[in-house]
Amino acid sequence: MLLNSNLSGGRKQVLKMDGPQNVVSSDDSCVGDAVIEKYVVESTESASHVQLACSEPYCAFPLNGHELCVWNARSPSDQLLSLRGHHQSITAVTFGNEGSPLLLCSASRDRVIVWNLEECREDALEGAAPRGTVLGTLLGKVLCLRFSPDDRTVAVCAGNKILMLDAKGPSVLAELRGHLAPVTALVFCAWQANLVISVSEDRTFKVWDCRVGTSVHTSPVLTAYPLLRVFVDEETKQLVAGCADGQLWIFSLVEAHHYRCVTRVDLRKKRASFSARKVPSGPCGLSGESQLSSRNEQEKEERIESVFLVLQLERCDLSHILNPVCECLPSENTKCLWIGSSAGLFLFNLANFELEAVLLYKDFTSLSIKVAGSCAIMNRTTNEKAFCLLASMFGNEIAVLEINLPALLRSQQGSGVGKGLSVLASSCVLPTSPLYFGAAEKKSTKPVGQKQSAARNPVQDRPLVFHSKVRSSGYTAAPHVAMSSPKTNVKNDGKRASKCKNSYKCRDYPLESSLPARLRERVAVAQAPTAVCHLQYSGDGQRLACGLANHLLLVFDGSLTGAPAAFSGHDGPVSAVSWSHGGEWLVSASQDRSLRLWSARGAARTVLLGKDMFSKPIQFAQFYYVDAFILLSSGPELHLLKYHMETCKDEIKRYKQKSKFKPVHRLSMTNATEITSLSAVNDFYSHIVLTAGRNRTLEIFDLNAGCSAAVISEAHSRPVHQICQNKGSSFAAQQPEAYNLFLTTAVGDGIKLWDLRTLRCERCFEGHANRCHLCGVALSACGRRVACGAEDRHVYLYEMGSSTFSRRLGGHTDTVTQVAFSPSAPQVQLYSV
């Protein structure tokens, strides 16, 4: 029948709010505008710890114990569809997966009933009592119900067993036994309909083959608290299990991964880090005193706040709302997960394992329920709005919340949104910029003057008796320097240059190639065990530079064949190596606080820069701004050096050092923290320099402005030991937006993919063992793959669109600490301790 919520009779008391109520937030985030309490009703019995159900546009919940009510968001909120058939209190409710007809199943200790909503509504309109189909009787207390993907089977969690019932009649298809405690939740595997995954109070999850009736996999005991909810993401093939202490356990269901654990998430810690990086969006009509008192009360409550009891896990598609600016990122980055807990609602991103939004019930003064005992959330949005069904843990209230997702996300945007940073230089060099020194020097001579001078004086170099060279006037004009730009896949009016400047650029990187799978070559860098501090390929992929801890710099052939060229001169471990844009020079930094420039043609032509100039060891050094500068870090300071290399050979004055350098600019990290990693692009003009500090922050410097542009606090749980930018390659074309992506890695905290324009972590790569060693990371030339070392003597390869690894390469006998992708071929070089 259709039950009007204003009616009351006997012991029944149904209370209805006078229309939807805007919920006022007690904090200063303006989040109250995003939440509306659409409906609230009070039952004579508590619905706490009862499985509630939502399916767009319906919400189903037990009223007064044994009466099942269905609320429709599209119809007037004061009318409910009441279904009667149970004689004892309803303990579980679930909707079917097919939209036509939409089925609803309810369970109590006395019976399990399936309802056809269309038929029930027609019967109610005709004045008849709706009837359902009884599937089973006296099954005991049912904690969870679930329809199969085709709605032909209903899984019933009754005690320690799982019953597979026919949805059309009272028939038991299978009985699954094996859990040692009551089964709290289960889910069907969408891509394998015969697989069912269940969680239990025995703190394990099991994978069942319901056709055979046997267990396929049993996990070890995961935690000290019961597992309450389970969710399976079809696209990423990941299993998410939520437990009573607010922990999320994420496992990979890929067949080759053997149900390995991807990561573990603590909602309390995630909520604390989310609050730390969230920027208040302004006052919400509260006075300063009330805001201050609210914060103080919130801090007091947080001290005694209980754990976030995971009550519900449901998918949430934010592709139309949280659309990433970078089109090269996959659409999976917008696939999120609703987490309904006893204290609030959380939007959890399955790509980067971070929270997108937080709604705590206690922060809303007008919300009827402050602590939830049951929760259900619609997996589909209506006009960008989601509905949440709550039941009070200590009271008898049941409420429906309407959540405006765009407003919610806008109110909780991080500090990095809207910065407008980009690796690609979008403006000219400012006259006040530190980079203006190099740009003005390149433009100081005109190509026209060079041509005229050459026409007036055709005399070229003449050898003298001392075998030196006399410079004619033609040498006074520098050649015209063309603006360098990254290789992108943006078409230029359909035209293509007929000739390449370098012969090696004519070959393209095979974008559709498979992942590296076999070992091609193995070499030893030294006779005694020696650590490799840094690896880097030259731009053409023909040479590989290795900085060693035994003070040597080795240059191998790209295929690791033949004897390497050895460069000696440092008095300490070579901590950094970098190739020039043309591959003619190498710069190396050492722990002896020196910087050396080497000619790639031979070790005899070397220049020592900065000996004893820096008070602390030089950790990182590289060429910058298309070889116009040298960029290095020493302690908390970032140094920009202008250098001049004298390439003319004068046999008379060969003892005199003509090469020189000049400090141009110096910047310090915020709070003067030590720089642990440094990265910048040299293959094309870019004003951005990325740094990482010992205090676990990332800081972005804009050298065109000569100052810090942004700071990302708490980027990792430990200091970042490597920043790896997507610098592209001459052999592979990428979208321009892809160059704004970069990787960071820290010991024990995995790998994170960041977007410079939003300063957001877009994805986390988990699964490789890295708990104490500084394991390196590398990006492929096509920007689609990630390689990293691990302590289990393997190299892990990831696809950019997946958080779990795609392949694991073995062959090493110790921890793999350094990896490098070839810019010209799909191959990776690696080194182990």
CORPEUR-V162311 format. One line per field, one symbol per residue. ss: DSSP state (a for helix, b for strand, c for the rest). phi: phi as a letter, one per 40 degrees, with the letter a starting at -180 (. if undefined). psi: psi as a letter, one per 20 degrees, with the letter a starting at -180 (. if undefined). A space follows every 10 residues. Layout:
BEGIN
ss=???
phi=???
psi=???
END
This chain:
BEGIN
ss=cbbbccccbc cbcccccccc bbccbccccc aaaabbbbbb bbcccccccc bcbbbccbbb bbbcccbbbb bbccccccbb bbbbcccccb bbbbbccccc ccbbbbbbcc bbbbbbaaaa aaaaaccccc ccbbbbbccc cbbbbbbccc ccbbbbbbcc bbbbbbcccc cbbbbbbccc ccbbbbbbcc ccccbbbbbb ccccbbbbbc cccbbbbbcc ccccccbbbb bbbccccbbb bbbcccbbbb bbccaaaccc bbbbbbaaaa aaaaaaabcc cccccccaaa aaaaaaaaaa aaaacccccb bbbbbbbccc cccccccccc aaaabbbbbb bccbbbbbbc cccbbbbbbb aaabcccccc cbbbbbbccc cbccbbbbbb bbccccbbbb bbbbaaaaaa accbcccccc cccccccccc cccccaaaaa aaccccaaaa aaaaaacccc ccbcccccbc ccaaaacccc cccccccbcc cccccccccc ccaaaacccc cccccccccc cccccccccc cbbbbbbccc ccbbbbbbcc cbbbbbbccc ccccbbbbcc cccbbbbbbc ccccbbbbbb ccccbbbbbc cbbbbbbbbc cccccccbbb bbbbccccbb bbbbccbbbb bbbbcccccc cccccccccb bbbbbbbbca aaccbbbbbb cccccccbbb bbbccccbbb bbccccbbbb bbcccccccb bbbbbcccbc cbcbcaaaaa bbbbbbcccc bbbbbccccb bbbbbccccc ccccccbbbc ccccbbbbbc ccccbbbbbc ccccbbbbbc cccccbbbbb bccccccbbb bbc
phi=.cbccccaag ccbbbbccgc bccccccbcf ccccbbccaa abbcbcbcgb ccabadbbbb acbfgbbcbb bbccbdccbb cbbbacbbcc baaacccccb ccbbbbbbcc abbbbccccc ccccccgccc bbbccabfcg cccabaccdc gcbbcbcbgc bbbcbccbac accabbbicc adccaaaccc cbcccbbbba ccgbbbbbbc ccgbccabcc ccacbccbba abccccfbbb bbbccgbbbb bcbcdccffc ccabbbcccc cccccccccc chcbgccccc cccccccccc cccbcccccc babacacbcc bccccccccc cccbcbbcbc bcbibbbbcc cbfbccabbb cccbccccbb bcbaaabccb cbfgbbbbbb bccbbbcbbb bbbccdcccc cbcccccgcg cacccbaccc cccccccccc ccccbbcccc ccccccbccb cbcbccgbbc ccccccbccc ccccaccbcc cbfgcaccbc cbcccccccc cccccdbbcc abbbcaccdb cccabacccc gcbbcbcbcc gbbbbccdcg bgcccbbbic badccabacc ccgcbbbbbb ccgbbbbbcc cicccbbcbg cgcbcbdccb aacagfgcbb babagcbbbb bbbbbccccb ccbccccbca aacbaabbcc gfcccbaaaa cbcacaccbb bbbccgbbbb bbcccgacba bbcfcbcbdc babbcccgac bbcbcdcccc cabbaacgbg bbbbbccbfb ccabbbhcca baccccaabc ccgbbbbaca ccgbbbbbcc cbcbccabbb hcbaccbbba cccbacbbba bbc
psi=roppiiqqqc ipooppqmrq ppppqiakik ihiippohqp qpriqqjqkp orqpopkqpp qppkfjppqp pphirpijpq opppiqirpp iqqqqrhpho qpqppqqahh rppppohghh hghhhijqpq qrpphqqlia pphqqpqrhj jiqpppooci rppoqpiirn pohqpoqhqi rpphqrqqoh inhipppqqr ijkrqqpqoi ghkrphqpqr phriqqphqq qpphgilqpp pprijkqppp qpjphiilkq pgrppohghh hghghhippp jrqkjqrhgh gghggghghg hhhjprrnoo hqpqqookhi gloqhoiiqr iiijorppop rhhaqpoppi gjkqphqpop hiiohjphph pqiqqqppiq qolkpqpppq pqhiajqpqp pppogghghh ikqriipjhk qqhppjrrpq hjqhihghgh hhjhqphghg gghhhhnjpa pppahjkrpp priiiipqqp oqpqqqorjp qmkjqpqhqq hqhiiipqpn hjqrqphqph qpqpirgqpp qohqppqrhi jiqppppqik jqoqoqqhjk qrpqppoqhq jrpohqppqr hijhqppqqr ijkqpqpqpi hqihnqpppk pjhphqqohq qrqqlljhrp prpocjqppo ppqppoipoo hgkiipohqr rppgqpqqqp jkqppiqqpq piirpqippp qqrhkkqppp poihikrphq poqlhrirqp ippoqniaqi ipprqhhhij qqqqqqpjjb pppqphhikq ohqporhqon hhqnprqqqr hijiqpqqrr ikkrpppqqh jqiqqhqppa irjapohpqp qpiiqmqpqq qq.
END
